[in-house]
Amino acid sequence: MAHPPAETHACAERSRLLLFVGPGLRPEGELGALLARSGWRCLWLAGAEAALLSAAHARFDALVMQAEAGGGPPARQIEALRQALACPVL
């Protein structure tokens, strides 16, 4: 039985990569399992500096980070991440 080329197969079942940034945002347990079943692979990094460095190594489909008035990252840091990662920030 012939199999389709790996390239075609990979495109048809492409998973998405979601980057979580911040100490309280690690997707664990039920959330991680739900995302995996939905085709999302997740990476968690503790801070924005590591997230900026990750831009050279992966293409993310979205970035999830906590941004609160007075407690979250400054707007310039969020914009730098959005530009470096070239993906939506949630």
Residue pairs with C-beta under 8 A, 6 or more apart in sequence:
3 9
13 39
15 39
15 40
15 41
16 39
16 40
16 41
16 61
16 62
17 40
17 41
17 42
17 43
17 58
17 59
17 60
17 61
18 27
18 35
18 40
18 41
18 42
18 43
18 60
18 61
18 62
18 63
18 64
19 42
19 43
19 44
19 45
19 51
19 54
19 58
19 60
19 62
19 63
19 64
19 85
19 87
20 26
20 27
20 42
20 43
20 44
20 45
20 64
20 65
21 44
21 45
21 46
21 47
21 48
21 50
21 51
21 63
21 64
21 65
21 81
22 46
22 47
22 65
22 66
23 46
24 66
25 44
25 64
25 65
25 66
26 44
27 35
27 42
27 44
32 42
35 42
36 42
43 54
43 58
43 60
45 51
45 54
48 65
48 73
48 77
48 80
48 81
51 63
51 65
51 81
51 85
52 80
52 81
52 84
54 60
54 85
55 84
55 85
55 86
59 86
59 87
60 85
60 87
61 87
62 87
62 88
62 89
62 90
63 81
63 82
63 85
63 87
63 88
63 89
63 90
64 89
64 90
65 72
65 73
65 78
65 81
65 89
65 90
66 72
67 73
67 78
78 89
81 89
82 88
82 89
